[in-house]
Amino acid sequence: ELESRYPSYPGVTEQLEKAGEKLKTGAQTKEIIGKYMEEGEKEYESGNPQAAIEKWHKILNMDTDNKEVLSRIGAIVDKYFKKGMEFLEKSMYLKAIEEWKKVLELDASNEKARFYIAEAQKQNEENINKYFNKGIQEYNNGSYGKAVELWKKAYERAPDNKDLKEYMLKAYIASGILQYRQDNIGDSIKSWEA
């Protein structure tokens, strides 16, 4: 009917139908984006930022430049990064590394997080070596209790280190023998039970 009224515009009906479909599709996309945004907000507010980010990534699959989503994810990345820095300031290197790994899960190209992970790993290793070596000195001086305390500090920083466990066991045994030789049977039993 439009083409008969406007013969100088061939295909006008078809073009209007396509435009209507695009508007309809755009409205549906906007509705889906709104749904994912709301679900993500609920997840975030309930303390589950990972689930929130999964929802928000669905939005980015439809709208890669969605500023609101990018801003929210950026805020979470900043939160994890700052928490890692707080742990670093307290010399809690493993916890700091955990936080920065969360940053990399969300932003794999975050070079700052990679840098601080490497630094924290280096500082953690230095502390492990420091406590381990001091523990060796104390053990060699017969101060088995001090040796164990130092090796415990190293072990907290390297919980997978089987050698540290072995050294602590040797110190407990040596301490128990020393206590036994001094007729402190109760203390020797405590050392062996540790």
ABEGO torsion letter per residue (X at the ends): XAAAABAABBGAAAAAAAAAAAAAAAAAAAAAAAAAAAAAAAAAAAGBAAAAAAAAAAAAAABAABAAAAAAAAAAAAAAAAAAAAAAAAGBAAAAAAAAAAAAAABAABAAAAAAAAAAAAAAAAAAAAAAAAAAAAAAAGBAAAAAAAAAAAAAABAABAAAAAAAAAAAAAAAAAAAAAGBAAAAAAAAAX
